[in-house]
Amino acid sequence: MNLPRIDIDLGKIAHNVQQLKILYGTKGINVIGVTKVIGGDPMIADVLVKNGIEILADSRISNIIKMRKAGIRAQYLLLRTPALSQVEEVVIHAHISLNSELAVLKKLSEYALRNHIIHKVVLMVELGDLREGIMPSKMNAYVKEVLNLEGLALIGIGTNLACFGGISPDADKMNELSSIAIRLEEKFKITLAMVSGGNSANYNWFTSSKDEGRINSLRLGESIFLGREALRRKPIPGLFTDSFTLMAEVIEAKLKPSQPYGEVYQNANGDIPGFKNKGLMNRAVLAIGTQDVIISGITPKQNITVLGASSDHMLMDNSKTSLKVGDIVAFNLNYSALLRAFNSPHITKNRIGLYECASIL
Ligand SMILES: *Cc1c(COP(=O)(O)O)cnc(C)c1O
């Protein structure tokens, strides 16, 4: 198997999906599977669908097209609010999109009509994280307009927190979203089938809340794939946090000084590095670099320390491990590191694990 590579344990992913569906299902919350961190990988998407996920969501229309071409049957939701320039693709390839701009909604309507499609839309509400979303005071005006746009079906509202501003989706925020939903339903005599409260950061709210109000949907990526909530990155009890393992090969192992010598200027990353002199050090170079992975987001499974990296080389303190040329080092990945690594064409994706156990349900 080519290196570097990511070993993907499909059985562990299947287990996490099953557990999350049960956990959130107990209080009537539907889990939407978010595939952007795995670049819309059809085999992994298939594990989600086989374990009861009905809606697959991705921020990139190209990933949605990839999954649909591979024959993965689901409802597809576009997470990133559509760009005006991609509206036709969105209508053709996604069943549902999250929205916050009237100009885009009008174009979606136009292309839906032209293609004889009813495109489902969810309006995003700004609740303080300051990424996408309509200010709550403007929701009435938006709903009024959208209800008049042919070719569109307003199926719900949603919000996204803990992404840009790091704002917690706590009880206050969720209650606010619930009351907006109730207010809109009463005012316009409509039913909002989907009230989508957020992402993997909503775990703490969910476990501590006694009343979920109108929230009946969450869009989960990190919890499914890394078994963690996203506010403090704590493991969720009973879930696997190691479904993905990054493997890289040692291409040089030598005893060298620990401190670079000569005149110090910028390195490949544009930094002026400072290294302490710790005497001679057993060092190893791995065949992987910053174009493949976010170095600060990976943790070696062995007792070896990452010293840094340039585009294609990673430097390790090999004092405690004595790795040799040809040895393989295994790493755990956080969300950002997984996102980068999975989308690097230079990293082989190796699917392992008991897929049978994914098909039991
Ligand atoms: C990425 C994304 C999600 C999923 O976030 P996780 O923290 O991985 O669960 C949900 N909603 C939107 C709008 C997103 O962009």
The ligand as a MOL file (V3000), in Angstrom:
LIG
                    3D

  0  0  0     0  0            999 V3000
M  V30 BEGIN CTAB
M  V30 COUNTS 15 15 0 0 0
M  V30 BEGIN ATOM
M  V30 1 C -19.2530 21.7570 8.4430 0
M  V30 2 C -20.6260 22.1010 8.7770 0
M  V30 3 C -21.3470 21.3090 9.6700 0
M  V30 4 C -20.7500 20.1000 10.3640 0
M  V30 5 O -19.9080 20.4940 11.3930 0
M  V30 6 P -19.2600 19.4320 12.4120 0
M  V30 7 O -18.6750 20.2540 13.4850 0
M  V30 8 O -18.2660 18.6690 11.6220 0
M  V30 9 O -20.3490 18.5620 12.8990 0
M  V30 10 C -22.6620 21.6510 9.9330 0
M  V30 11 N -23.2320 22.7360 9.3500 0
M  V30 12 C -22.5760 23.5280 8.4870 0
M  V30 13 C -23.2800 24.6940 7.8930 0
M  V30 14 C -21.2530 23.2460 8.1700 0
M  V30 15 O -20.5970 24.0370 7.3160 0
M  V30 END ATOM
M  V30 BEGIN BOND
M  V30 1 1 1 2
M  V30 2 1 2 3
M  V30 3 2 2 14
M  V30 4 1 3 4
M  V30 5 2 3 10
M  V30 6 1 4 5
M  V30 7 1 5 6
M  V30 8 2 6 7
M  V30 9 1 6 8
M  V30 10 1 6 9
M  V30 11 1 10 11
M  V30 12 2 11 12
M  V30 13 1 12 13
M  V30 14 1 12 14
M  V30 15 1 14 15
M  V30 END BOND
M  V30 END CTAB
M  END
